[in-house]
Structure formats: C-alpha cells, structure tokens
Amino acid sequence: MRRAGGDPICKHLPIAPSTFYNHMAKRANPDLLSDRAKRDTALRPEIERI
C-alpha cells in the first residue's frame, strides 16, 4: 500500500502542512518531543494501571 504525502492530506483536512510534517518528524524521532510529552509517554503505563 502506497502512503500519500502530507500535501494531499492537508488539502482535505483543515491543518497546515507544516503541522503535519512536524507531527510526522516527532513520530519518527521521539527525541524531538517536548519534555512534557516525554514524561507523559513514560507515565502512560502507570496511568493506565490506575
């Protein structure tokens, strides 16, 4: 299955292309996440347990 790029998606959704590419970059490299997002990811299993 071929994946569409961000431009076709952004034509149909009300988001800026830069927002889409920023999100994809963070998915590919979690080091780009904010400190808060990194803590949230680390705490997720504990929150789900409670």
N, C-alpha and C positions, 0 to 999 in steps of 0.2 A: 504494500500500500504506500503510495507516494504522499508525503506530507506537504501541505500547502504552506507557503511562506506567510509572513505576517501581513504583508500588504493586502492580499485578498481577504484575509480575516478582518482586518481593520476597515475595509470598505463596507462590511456588513454589521459590524459592531461599533458602538459609539465610544471607541477608545483611540488614543493617539498611537501611531506606530511605535514611537519611542517607548511608550509604556509597555507594549507587547514585548519589544526586544529587551527591555530592562528585566522584565519578568523571566524571559527565557534564559538570559545570561545568569540570573541568580539560581535558576533550576539546574543549570549546567555546572555552576561553580558556587557551592554553598558558602565559600569564604567571602563572597560579595554581600552576603546578608548582613543586616544591621545586628548589633549586639543583642538587641531585644528579640529579634527573630531567631537568633541562635539559641538564646535562653529558652524561648518558647518551644523550640524543637527539642531541646534537651529535657524539658519538663513535661512534654506531652504524655509520655508513658505513665508518669506519676499522676497526672491529672485524670487520665482515662481510668486508672486503677481506682481512684477515689470516686 
